[in-house]
Amino acid sequence: MAFIWPRINLWLFSLINQGHINSCHTGSRVFNARTAEVVSQHQVEIRQRFPKEGWVEEDPKEILQSVYDCMERTCEKLTQLGTDISNIKAIGVSNQRETTVVWDKETGEPLYNAIVWLDLRTQSTVEKLIEKTPDKNKNYLKDKTGLPISTYFSAVKLRWLIDNVEEVADAVHTGCAVFGTVDTWLIWCLTGGKNGGVHCTDVTNASRTMLFNIHTMEWDLELCKYFDIPHQILPEVRSSSEIYGYMVREACVSCLGDQSAALVGQMCFKDGQTKNTYGTGCFMIQNTGVKPVMSDHGLLTTIAYKLGKDKPAYYALEGSVAIAGAAVRWLKDNLGIIKSSSDIEKLATAAGTSYGCYFVPAFSGLYAPYWEPSARGIICGLTQFTNKSHLAFAALEAVCFQTREVLDAMNQDSGVPLTKLQVDGGMTANKLLMQLQADILCIPVVRPTMSETTALGAAVAAGLAEGVCVWTLHPHGLTSVTAEKYQPQINKEESEFRYTRWKKAVKKAMNWETHEQVSSKNGTHMHNHMYKHTQQQTHSGLRKYSTALKEISGINSAYGWGYYALL
């Protein structure tokens, strides 16, 4: 969020809810609007829940409480600095975009946990939706939405909730249910909740639902019909910078999806300007101006921002990578090879190379440019010499290789190759990662010394709002942000060799998981076959072993999942 002070003592307070390298968190930043300095800040972690494999959830009430906690602690710190918090004028919000919340507007209670953007439970829903399109085309809705049909976006999560959660289905039927991404939930609660809270979102968040027409800038009734979602539960769509409502004295005046906020925070207001944010995932966005550019190379067409009710919407090409910092967290939490995420740099530096080890962290399938939900993570090129330092190095390289794939697609779509990449996000504090990125891209990487540009973007949008107007988009009115630059240090031939090996590893990760019917004596069930190819290759030998087991132990189990349990 962004709080704004009068000109005699001008501050902007930015509150964000987004993925972090270690976990999900809510963070608040108070900026000096003249220098973009962070004056006060606070951060609260939010626990993510993984009730089943591939499922990722957060508690909406915990998210809301984290907002209140951050605001309270940040204001306390301001008071300790001798600052009068009564001067705060406005609030801005930046948030996880596709994360989906449904709640009861009469009671104010969430009807289920928030389903997080990288959740995979809707894969079978997506497959069914694609099956019913002409030619089974995952890009069937792209002309209207700019998006492929994917587990990533909100419409399929909302469809799953209606189909599988009785409380949600009942509330939709009775007209009590309302839907929103995290920004909508927060704004509704902060502006009154069940007592007149404002049910709205901005164009950047709406454009990530698959229900929003990015040309008409409205909810599309045909899209709602396609997903069988009643449009009455959808929030009003507003610009990214205007007064939505009030929280006590302060006006809530800006709302941007986290990646759009980072684009604004990097001051990427010109066509062709591009930034890449490194957090839980990686998100590269290029400003394409006031006309949408449809990608032919696996990128998304999305809304970059609309900074005012009467201002034009700007569009962007985006390449979304699901797993970046999350791979580091996996090394820490699942393998235990590092104690904290910050240890990855020291461990990887000790090796100085992956020694031919390649890590494709397709934990949630592969997003841009493949959009292949059946892919799964793979580590290849292992030898007896490989150790945890090489694996740590490979994890950092994986982030850089995935960024290279997106950058190549963006260069092809735009026709104008980037000559530098502006970066931000928590992972950019890792200097080895930044140098690897420059080496693999073969162009300079530019990192602002203040890496939390997502928060700054929310503050900029708040400062631009009509009725606040403490910033302008004229060059003299924009805050300059100091930066450091990483130059490539290896030759192009070496970079291309490593990248070619990476692409080879990606091919091996493809088509790993499918949903298939498996017959047993107890009936037919749907299972995820992560061992599909191995099962086919060893079918004959397994039958013989199964027969032997039955003869020895008298087990009368059908060949299939029961058999694997015995193994």
TADAMO-V745790 format. One record per backbone hydrogen bond with DSSP energy under -1.0 kcal/mol. NH is the residue of the N-H (numbers start at 1). CO is the residue of the C=O. If there is no record, write none. Layout:
# TADAMO-V745790
<<NH	CO> <NH	CO>>
This chain:
# TADAMO-V745790
<<5	11> <9	6> <12	31> <13	3> <14	29> <15	92> <16	27> <17	94> <18	25> <20	23> <25	18> <26	44> <27	16> <28	42> <29	14> <30	40> <31	12> <32	37> <36	32> <39	30> <42	28> <44	26> <46	24> <49	57> <55	52> <57	49> <58	114> <63	59> <64	60> <65	61> <66	62> <67	63> <68	64> <69	65> <70	66> <71	67> <72	68> <73	69> <74	70> <75	71> <76	72> <77	73> <78	74> <79	75> <80	76> <81	77> <82	79> <83	78> <87	84> <88	85> <89	4> <91	251> <93	254> <94	15> <95	256> <96	17> <100	115> <101	180> <103	178> <104	109> <105	176> <108	104> <111	102> <114	58> <115	100> <116	56> <119	116> <120	54> <123	120> <126	122> <127	123> <128	124> <129	125> <130	126> <131	127> <132	128> <133	130> <136	133> <140	137> <142	139> <145	141> <146	142> <149	138> <154	208> <155	209> <158	154> <159	155> <160	156> <161	157> <162	158> <163	159> <164	160> <165	161> <169	165> <170	166> <171	167> <172	168> <173	169> <174	170> <176	171> <177	171> <178	103> <179	233> <180	101> <185	181> <186	182> <187	183> <188	184> <189	185> <190	186> <191	187> <192	189> <193	188> <195	192> <197	193> <200	198> <201	236> <203	238> <206	202> <207	203> <208	205> <209	206> <213	218> <214	144> <217	213> <220	211> <224	220> <225	221> <226	222> <227	223> <229	224> <233	230> <234	231> <236	199> <238	201> <240	306> <242	253> <244	252> <247	250> <250	247> <251	89> <252	245> <253	91> <254	91> <255	240> <256	93> <258	95> <261	257> <262	258> <263	259> <264	260> <265	261> <266	262> <267	264> <268	263> <269	267> <272	287> <273	270> <275	285> <276	422> <277	283> <278	424> <279	281> <282	321> <283	277> <284	319> <285	275> <286	317> <287	273> <288	315> <300	318> <301	146> <302	316> <304	314> <305	314> <308	306> <311	308> <314	305> <315	289> <316	302> <317	286> <318	300> <319	284> <321	282> <324	280> <325	279> <326	280> <327	324> <329	325> <330	326> <331	327> <332	328> <333	329> <334	330> <335	330> <337	331> <343	340> <344	341> <347	343> <348	344> <349	345> <350	346> <352	348> <357	354> <358	380> <360	378> <362	360> <363	361> <365	362> <366	372> <368	320> <370	367> <371	367> <372	366> <375	372> <376	509> <378	360> <380	358> <386	383> <391	387> <392	388> <393	389> <394	390> <395	391> <396	392> <397	393> <398	394> <399	395> <400	396> <401	397> <402	398> <403	399> <404	400> <405	401> <406	402> <407	403> <408	404> <409	405> <410	406> <411	407> <412	408> <413	409> <414	410> <415	411> <421	444> <422	274> <423	446> <424	276> <425	451> <427	278> <428	425> <429	426> <430	427> <434	430> <435	431> <436	432> <437	433> <438	434> <439	435> <440	436> <441	437> <442	438> <445	486> <446	421> <447	484> <449	482> <453	451> <456	452> <457	453> <458	454> <459	455> <460	456> <461	457> <462	458> <463	459> <464	460> <468	465> <469	465> <470	463> <471	463> <477	474> <484	447> <486	445> <495	491> <496	492> <497	493> <498	494> <499	495> <500	496> <501	497> <502	498> <503	499> <504	500> <505	501> <506	502> <507	503> <508	504> <512	374> <513	374> <516	527> <518	525> <520	523> <523	520> <525	518> <527	516> <529	514> <530	528> <535	531> <536	532> <537	533> <538	534> <542	538> <543	539> <544	540> <545	541> <546	542> <547	543> <548	544> <549	545> <550	546> <551	547> <552	548> <553	549> <554	550> <564	560> <565	561> <566	562> <567	563>>
